[in-house]
Amino acid sequence: MLFWLEQNMEYKFVELLSCQFQASSEEQIKQQVTYRYNAVKSRLALMQARLADINALVRHSVMHICACAAMTASEPYLGMTVKSLCV
């Protein structure tokens, strides 16, 4: 398969790039697809672990903030008490 890129000037065509390609074997294609799938799968696992860590940190922080706020104030805030904000 031949691929080329030309630029159309007013008076002539200028060849900018020309490449010759060969078809890959079925085995090579399967290896590449498997590699890329596994790479994305491992990246997804890392992102899910990071998200779980952030989620746990936020939950812990919110519960700590709610506990501190409950000790210092129990007045309504925009029609909601601190307890209802923490649930």
N, C-alpha and C positions, 0 to 999 in steps of 0.2 A: 504494500500500500504506500502510495506516495502522497505526501502532504506538502503544499507550498502556499506561501503567502505573497501576494503581489500588491503593489500600490499602483493605482491608475493615475498616471500623470496626464496632463492634457494631451501630450503627443506620443506617449509610449507607456508600456507597462514595465515596472521595475520589480524584479524578483527580490524579495526581502529575506525569505527563509525557505529552505527546501529540506525535507526530512524523509528518509526511507524507513518504514516500519515493517516489522515482521510479527505475525500472529504468535501469541504465547501458547504453550501446550496447556491442556486441561489441568494437568497436575500443578503447573506453576500458578494458574489462576486460582485453583482451590487453596493452595498454600497462602497466596496473598489475601484471599477473602478470609481464611481462618485466622491469619495473623491480625488483620485489621479488626475483625470481630472480637477477638480476645483482648486486643488493646483497648477497645472501647468498653468492653465489659469490665476490665480491671479499673479503668478510669471511673466508670459508674460506681463501682464498689467503694473506691476511695472517696468520691463525692458524697455517697450515702453515709459513710462513716463520719466524714467531716460535718455533714448536716446533723447527724445524730448527736455529735459532741456539742455543736452550737445550740441545738435544741435543749439538751440537758443543762447547759450553762445558763441559757436564758430562763428556763424554768426555775432553776435554783436561785438566780438573781431576783426574779419576780417574786418568788415566795419570801425571800429575805426582805425585800423592799416592803412587801405587804405586811410582814410581821412587824417590821420597824414602824411602819405607818399606823398599824393597829394599836401599837403601844403609845404612840404620841398623840394621835387624834382619832376621834370617832365622830366628828361632825359630818353632816351631809356634804357631798361634793357634787354639784349639779344634779341633785336628786338621788344620788347614790351614796351609800356608805362605803367605807374602806373594805369591809367584808365582801360586799357584792362586787367590788372591783377586782378582788383577788381570786374569785372563784372561777 
